[in-house]
């Protein structure tokens, strides 16, 4: 049987728990970086105010959220 002081046991438990949380966070961060992609057909450029915005609707004409003008793809 291994004799260990109570304070060392708590410190070891906390270190193992924090390492586990760090590993899970790093794994999820790498997965979320892979999922980021944007289809170029959803990126719109306003011809009046030159604002770039995203519209996920598949419309031919879109309304600029900044100035309210109609834009055609």
Backbone atoms as SQL, in Angstrom:
CREATE TABLE atoms (id INTEGER PRIMARY KEY, chain TEXT, resi INTEGER, resn TEXT, atom TEXT, x REAL, y REAL, z REAL);
INSERT INTO atoms VALUES
  (1, 'A', 1, 'UNK', 'N', 0.832, -1.175, 0.000),
  (2, 'A', 1, 'UNK', 'CA', 0.000, 0.000, 0.000),
  (3, 'A', 1, 'UNK', 'C', 0.884, 1.249, 0.000),
  (4, 'A', 2, 'UNK', 'N', 0.482, 2.223, -0.759),
  (5, 'A', 2, 'UNK', 'CA', 1.252, 3.456, -0.870),
  (6, 'A', 2, 'UNK', 'C', 0.730, 4.457, 0.153),
  (7, 'A', 3, 'UNK', 'N', 1.632, 4.976, 0.979),
  (8, 'A', 3, 'UNK', 'CA', 1.263, 5.998, 1.948),
  (9, 'A', 3, 'UNK', 'C', 1.440, 7.363, 1.304),
  (10, 'A', 4, 'UNK', 'N', 0.393, 8.174, 1.358),
  (11, 'A', 4, 'UNK', 'CA', 0.449, 9.507, 0.771),
  (12, 'A', 4, 'UNK', 'C', -0.262, 10.471, 1.717),
  (13, 'A', 5, 'UNK', 'N', 0.305, 11.636, 1.861),
  (14, 'A', 5, 'UNK', 'CA', -0.278, 12.655, 2.710),
  (15, 'A', 5, 'UNK', 'C', -1.572, 13.175, 2.067),
  (16, 'A', 6, 'UNK', 'N', -2.504, 13.606, 2.888),
  (17, 'A', 6, 'UNK', 'CA', -3.805, 14.067, 2.387),
  (18, 'A', 6, 'UNK', 'C', -3.659, 15.275, 1.460),
  (19, 'A', 7, 'UNK', 'N', -2.782, 16.213, 1.790),
  (20, 'A', 7, 'UNK', 'CA', -2.607, 17.410, 0.953),
  (21, 'A', 7, 'UNK', 'C', -2.010, 17.040, -0.409),
  (22, 'A', 8, 'UNK', 'N', -1.097, 16.059, -0.433),
  (23, 'A', 8, 'UNK', 'CA', -0.541, 15.604, -1.715),
  (24, 'A', 8, 'UNK', 'C', -1.606, 14.897, -2.558),
  (25, 'A', 9, 'UNK', 'N', -2.487, 14.167, -1.906),
  (26, 'A', 9, 'UNK', 'CA', -3.566, 13.485, -2.629),
  (27, 'A', 9, 'UNK', 'C', -4.514, 14.498, -3.266),
  (28, 'A', 10, 'UNK', 'N', -4.854, 15.549, -2.535),
  (29, 'A', 10, 'UNK', 'CA', -5.728, 16.598, -3.081),
  (30, 'A', 10, 'UNK', 'C', -5.031, 17.322, -4.224),
  (31, 'A', 11, 'UNK', 'N', -3.750, 17.643, -4.070),
  (32, 'A', 11, 'UNK', 'CA', -3.004, 18.324, -5.127),
  (33, 'A', 11, 'UNK', 'C', -2.912, 17.454, -6.385),
  (34, 'A', 12, 'UNK', 'N', -2.672, 16.166, -6.217),
  (35, 'A', 12, 'UNK', 'CA', -2.604, 15.249, -7.352),
  (36, 'A', 12, 'UNK', 'C', -3.954, 15.143, -8.048),
  (37, 'A', 13, 'UNK', 'N', -5.020, 15.059, -7.274),
  (38, 'A', 13, 'UNK', 'CA', -6.361, 14.985, -7.839),
  (39, 'A', 13, 'UNK', 'C', -6.684, 16.245, -8.644),
  (40, 'A', 14, 'UNK', 'N', -6.357, 17.409, -8.113),
  (41, 'A', 14, 'UNK', 'CA', -6.636, 18.675, -8.806),
  (42, 'A', 14, 'UNK', 'C', -5.816, 18.772, -10.084),
  (43, 'A', 15, 'UNK', 'N', -4.555, 18.378, -10.040),
  (44, 'A', 15, 'UNK', 'CA', -3.711, 18.422, -11.247),
  (45, 'A', 15, 'UNK', 'C', -4.238, 17.481, -12.327),
  (46, 'A', 16, 'UNK', 'N', -4.632, 16.284, -11.955),
  (47, 'A', 16, 'UNK', 'CA', -5.184, 15.352, -12.939),
  (48, 'A', 16, 'UNK', 'C', -6.489, 15.870, -13.522),
  (49, 'A', 17, 'UNK', 'N', -7.337, 16.442, -12.697),
  (50, 'A', 17, 'UNK', 'CA', -8.604, 16.994, -13.166),
  (51, 'A', 17, 'UNK', 'C', -8.377, 18.162, -14.121),
  (52, 'A', 18, 'UNK', 'N', -7.458, 19.068, -13.790),
  (53, 'A', 18, 'UNK', 'CA', -7.172, 20.212, -14.657),
  (54, 'A', 18, 'UNK', 'C', -6.544, 19.775, -15.981),
  (55, 'A', 19, 'UNK', 'N', -5.695, 18.762, -15.941),
  (56, 'A', 19, 'UNK', 'CA', -5.116, 18.236, -17.185),
  (57, 'A', 19, 'UNK', 'C', -6.189, 17.613, -18.071),
  (58, 'A', 20, 'UNK', 'N', -7.143, 16.928, -17.472),
  (59, 'A', 20, 'UNK', 'CA', -8.242, 16.350, -18.234),
  (60, 'A', 20, 'UNK', 'C', -9.084, 17.451, -18.887),
  (61, 'A', 21, 'UNK', 'N', -9.404, 18.498, -18.138),
  (62, 'A', 21, 'UNK', 'CA', -10.179, 19.617, -18.678),
  (63, 'A', 21, 'UNK', 'C', -9.411, 20.294, -19.815),
  (64, 'A', 22, 'UNK', 'N', -8.118, 20.477, -19.660),
  (65, 'A', 22, 'UNK', 'CA', -7.295, 21.087, -20.706),
  (66, 'A', 22, 'UNK', 'C', -7.280, 20.230, -21.969),
  (67, 'A', 23, 'UNK', 'N', -7.162, 18.922, -21.820),
  (68, 'A', 23, 'UNK', 'CA', -7.145, 18.022, -22.983),
  (69, 'A', 23, 'UNK', 'C', -8.482, 18.050, -23.713),
  (70, 'A', 24, 'UNK', 'N', -9.577, 18.050, -22.985),
  (71, 'A', 24, 'UNK', 'CA', -10.901, 18.121, -23.617),
  (72, 'A', 24, 'UNK', 'C', -11.073, 19.448, -24.343),
  (73, 'A', 25, 'UNK', 'N', -10.633, 20.542, -23.732),
  (74, 'A', 25, 'UNK', 'CA', -10.756, 21.863, -24.351),
  (75, 'A', 25, 'UNK', 'C', -9.938, 21.942, -25.638),
  (76, 'A', 26, 'UNK', 'N', -8.708, 21.442, -25.617),
  (77, 'A', 26, 'UNK', 'CA', -7.868, 21.470, -26.815),
  (78, 'A', 26, 'UNK', 'C', -8.444, 20.607, -27.925),
  (79, 'A', 27, 'UNK', 'N', -8.982, 19.453, -27.591),
  (80, 'A', 27, 'UNK', 'CA', -9.590, 18.587, -28.594),
  (81, 'A', 27, 'UNK', 'C', -10.800, 19.262, -29.225),
  (82, 'A', 28, 'UNK', 'N', -11.649, 19.882, -28.422),
  (83, 'A', 28, 'UNK', 'CA', -12.833, 20.570, -28.960),
  (84, 'A', 28, 'UNK', 'C', -12.450, 21.789, -29.776),
  (85, 'A', 29, 'UNK', 'N', -11.392, 22.477, -29.408),
  (86, 'A', 29, 'UNK', 'CA', -10.947, 23.653, -30.158),
  (87, 'A', 29, 'UNK', 'C', -10.476, 23.244, -31.550),
  (88, 'A', 30, 'UNK', 'N', -9.762, 22.141, -31.663),
  (89, 'A', 30, 'UNK', 'CA', -9.308, 21.673, -32.962),
  (90, 'A', 30, 'UNK', 'C', -10.481, 21.236, -33.822),
  (91, 'A', 31, 'UNK', 'N', -11.487, 20.613, -33.219),
  (92, 'A', 31, 'UNK', 'CA', -12.667, 20.185, -33.963),
  (93, 'A', 31, 'UNK', 'C', -13.462, 21.394, -34.461),
  (94, 'A', 32, 'UNK', 'N', -13.585, 22.433, -33.652),
  (95, 'A', 32, 'UNK', 'CA', -14.360, 23.601, -34.063),
  (96, 'A', 32, 'UNK', 'C', -13.638, 24.380, -35.162),
  (97, 'A', 33, 'UNK', 'N', -12.304, 24.362, -35.181),
  (98, 'A', 33, 'UNK', 'CA', -11.569, 25.039, -36.241),
  (99, 'A', 33, 'UNK', 'C', -11.802, 24.364, -37.590),
  (100, 'A', 34, 'UNK', 'N', -12.009, 23.067, -37.604),
  (101, 'A', 34, 'UNK', 'CA', -12.246, 22.349, -38.851),
  (102, 'A', 34, 'UNK', 'C', -13.635, 22.618, -39.404),
  (103, 'A', 35, 'UNK', 'N', -14.597, 22.916, -38.545),
  (104, 'A', 35, 'UNK', 'CA', -15.979, 23.085, -38.960),
  (105, 'A', 35, 'UNK', 'C', -16.260, 24.453, -39.568),
  (106, 'A', 36, 'UNK', 'N', -15.357, 25.394, -39.419),
  (107, 'A', 36, 'UNK', 'CA', -15.603, 26.733, -39.919),
  (108, 'A', 36, 'UNK', 'C', -15.372, 26.804, -41.422),
  (109, 'A', 37, 'UNK', 'N', -16.438, 27.012, -42.159),
  (110, 'A', 37, 'UNK', 'CA', -16.332, 27.226, -43.589),
  (111, 'A', 37, 'UNK', 'C', -17.529, 28.052, -44.025),
  (112, 'A', 38, 'UNK', 'N', -17.324, 28.915, -44.990),
  (113, 'A', 38, 'UNK', 'CA', -18.381, 29.785, -45.465),
  (114, 'A', 38, 'UNK', 'C', -18.458, 29.681, -46.974),
  (115, 'A', 39, 'UNK', 'N', -19.635, 29.414, -47.455),
  (116, 'A', 39, 'UNK', 'CA', -19.861, 29.292, -48.884),
  (117, 'A', 39, 'UNK', 'C', -19.821, 30.690, -49.510),
  (118, 'A', 40, 'UNK', 'N', -19.056, 30.890, -50.573),
  (119, 'A', 40, 'UNK', 'CA', -18.950, 32.219, -51.178),
  (120, 'A', 40, 'UNK', 'C', -20.272, 32.760, -51.719),
  (121, 'A', 41, 'UNK', 'N', -21.237, 31.911, -51.964),
  (122, 'A', 41, 'UNK', 'CA', -22.498, 32.421, -52.506),
  (123, 'A', 41, 'UNK', 'C', -23.328, 33.141, -51.456),
  (124, 'A', 42, 'UNK', 'N', -22.973, 33.031, -50.168),
  (125, 'A', 42, 'UNK', 'CA', -23.694, 33.715, -49.108),
  (126, 'A', 42, 'UNK', 'C', -23.056, 35.055, -48.733),
  (127, 'A', 43, 'UNK', 'N', -21.921, 35.391, -49.321),
  (128, 'A', 43, 'UNK', 'CA', -21.243, 36.658, -49.044),
  (129, 'A', 43, 'UNK', 'C', -21.747, 37.689, -50.051),
  (130, 'A', 44, 'UNK', 'N', -22.264, 38.787, -49.547),
  (131, 'A', 44, 'UNK', 'CA', -22.818, 39.847, -50.380),
  (132, 'A', 44, 'UNK', 'C', -22.032, 41.131, -50.167),
  (133, 'A', 45, 'UNK', 'N', -21.905, 41.929, -51.212),
  (134, 'A', 45, 'UNK', 'CA', -21.240, 43.222, -51.168),
  (135, 'A', 45, 'UNK', 'C', -22.241, 44.282, -51.595),
  (136, 'A', 46, 'UNK', 'N', -22.457, 45.289, -50.758),
  (137, 'A', 46, 'UNK', 'CA', -23.382, 46.368, -51.086),
  (138, 'A', 46, 'UNK', 'C', -22.709, 47.310, -52.077),
  (139, 'A', 47, 'UNK', 'N', -23.420, 47.632, -53.139),
  (140, 'A', 47, 'UNK', 'CA', -22.860, 48.521, -54.165),
  (141, 'A', 47, 'UNK', 'C', -22.973, 49.991, -53.773),
  (142, 'A', 48, 'UNK', 'N', -23.764, 50.319, -52.775),
  (143, 'A', 48, 'UNK', 'CA', -23.944, 51.709, -52.351),
  (144, 'A', 48, 'UNK', 'C', -22.973, 52.079, -51.223),
  (145, 'A', 49, 'UNK', 'N', -23.018, 51.319, -50.123),
  (146, 'A', 49, 'UNK', 'CA', -22.190, 51.675, -48.961),
  (147, 'A', 49, 'UNK', 'C', -20.949, 50.792, -48.820),
  (148, 'A', 50, 'UNK', 'N', -20.710, 49.896, -49.743),
  (149, 'A', 50, 'UNK', 'CA', -19.564, 48.959, -49.781),
  (150, 'A', 50, 'UNK', 'C', -19.453, 48.103, -48.514),
  (151, 'A', 51, 'UNK', 'N', -20.580, 47.800, -47.911),
  (152, 'A', 51, 'UNK', 'CA', -20.618, 46.952, -46.723),
  (153, 'A', 51, 'UNK', 'C', -20.638, 45.488, -47.162),
  (154, 'A', 52, 'UNK', 'N', -19.842, 44.660, -46.503),
  (155, 'A', 52, 'UNK', 'CA', -19.829, 43.224, -46.773),
  (156, 'A', 52, 'UNK', 'C', -20.670, 42.545, -45.696),
  (157, 'A', 53, 'UNK', 'N', -21.630, 41.731, -46.125),
  (158, 'A', 53, 'UNK', 'CA', -22.503, 41.064, -45.168),
  (159, 'A', 53, 'UNK', 'C', -22.826, 39.656, -45.651),
  (160, 'A', 54, 'UNK', 'N', -23.414, 38.870, -44.745),
  (161, 'A', 54, 'UNK', 'CA', -23.744, 37.476, -45.035),
  (162, 'A', 54, 'UNK', 'C', -25.261, 37.338, -45.062),
  (163, 'A', 55, 'UNK', 'N', -25.770, 36.731, -46.119),
  (164, 'A', 55, 'UNK', 'CA', -27.191, 36.446, -46.248),
  (165, 'A', 55, 'UNK', 'C', -27.314, 34.984, -46.649),
  (166, 'A', 56, 'UNK', 'N', -27.827, 34.158, -45.749),
  (167, 'A', 56, 'UNK', 'CA', -27.871, 32.723, -46.008),
  (168, 'A', 56, 'UNK', 'C', -29.072, 32.304, -46.851),
  (169, 'A', 57, 'UNK', 'N', -29.959, 33.227, -47.158),
  (170, 'A', 57, 'UNK', 'CA', -31.079, 32.896, -48.036),
  (171, 'A', 57, 'UNK', 'C', -30.565, 32.819, -49.464),
  (172, 'A', 58, 'UNK', 'N', -31.117, 31.941, -50.236),
  (173, 'A', 58, 'UNK', 'CA', -30.675, 31.805, -51.623),
  (174, 'A', 58, 'UNK', 'C', -31.555, 32.664, -52.525),
  (175, 'A', 59, 'UNK', 'N', -31.502, 33.964, -52.318),
  (176, 'A', 59, 'UNK', 'CA', -32.264, 34.922, -53.122),
  (177, 'A', 59, 'UNK', 'C', -31.389, 35.524, -54.203),
  (178, 'A', 60, 'UNK', 'N', -32.026, 36.038, -55.222),
  (179, 'A', 60, 'UNK', 'CA', -31.299, 36.738, -56.285),
  (180, 'A', 60, 'UNK', 'C', -31.000, 38.164, -55.850),
  (181, 'A', 61, 'UNK', 'N', -31.927, 38.760, -55.100),
  (182, 'A', 61, 'UNK', 'CA', -31.770, 40.138, -54.622),
  (183, 'A', 61, 'UNK', 'C', -31.771, 40.114, -53.099),
  (184, 'A', 62, 'UNK', 'N', -30.855, 40.886, -52.513),
  (185, 'A', 62, 'UNK', 'CA', -30.729, 40.968, -51.065),
  (186, 'A', 62, 'UNK', 'C', -30.771, 42.426, -50.623),
  (187, 'A', 63, 'UNK', 'N', -31.200, 42.635, -49.385),
  (188, 'A', 63, 'UNK', 'CA', -31.252, 43.988, -48.826),
  (189, 'A', 63, 'UNK', 'C', -30.072, 44.164, -47.875),
  (190, 'A', 64, 'UNK', 'N', -29.334, 45.256, -48.067),
  (191, 'A', 64, 'UNK', 'CA', -28.179, 45.561, -47.217),
  (192, 'A', 64, 'UNK', 'C', -28.667, 45.907, -45.812),
  (193, 'A', 65, 'UNK', 'N', -28.091, 45.296, -44.774),
  (194, 'A', 65, 'UNK', 'CA', -28.526, 45.609, -43.405),
  (195, 'A', 65, 'UNK', 'C', -28.072, 46.985, -42.926),
  (196, 'A', 66, 'UNK', 'N', -27.079, 47.577, -43.570),
  (197, 'A', 66, 'UNK', 'CA', -26.585, 48.876, -43.127),
  (198, 'A', 66, 'UNK', 'C', -27.377, 50.023, -43.730),
  (199, 'A', 67, 'UNK', 'N', -27.519, 50.030, -45.064),
  (200, 'A', 67, 'UNK', 'CA', -28.159, 51.176, -45.713),
  (201, 'A', 67, 'UNK', 'C', -29.539, 50.863, -46.273),
  (202, 'A', 68, 'UNK', 'N', -29.924, 49.599, -46.356),
  (203, 'A', 68, 'UNK', 'CA', -31.246, 49.235, -46.823),
  (204, 'A', 68, 'UNK', 'C', -31.413, 49.187, -48.328),
  (205, 'A', 69, 'UNK', 'N', -30.326, 49.299, -49.062),
  (206, 'A', 69, 'UNK', 'CA', -30.432, 49.267, -50.525),
  (207, 'A', 69, 'UNK', 'C', -30.503, 47.819, -51.017),
  (208, 'A', 70, 'UNK', 'N', -31.081, 47.663, -52.198),
  (209, 'A', 70, 'UNK', 'CA', -31.202, 46.324, -52.793),
  (210, 'A', 70, 'UNK', 'C', -29.939, 46.010, -53.593),
  (211, 'A', 71, 'UNK', 'N', -29.460, 44.783, -53.461),
  (212, 'A', 71, 'UNK', 'CA', -28.260, 44.355, -54.160),
  (213, 'A', 71, 'UNK', 'C', -28.556, 43.094, -54.947),
  (214, 'A', 72, 'UNK', 'N', -27.966, 43.019, -56.120),
  (215, 'A', 72, 'UNK', 'CA', -28.136, 41.867, -56.986),
  (216, 'A', 72, 'UNK', 'C', -26.817, 41.136, -57.064),
  (217, 'A', 73, 'UNK', 'N', -26.864, 39.801, -57.059),
  (218, 'A', 73, 'UNK', 'CA', -25.654, 38.994, -57.133),
  (219, 'A', 73, 'UNK', 'C', -25.007, 39.138, -58.477);
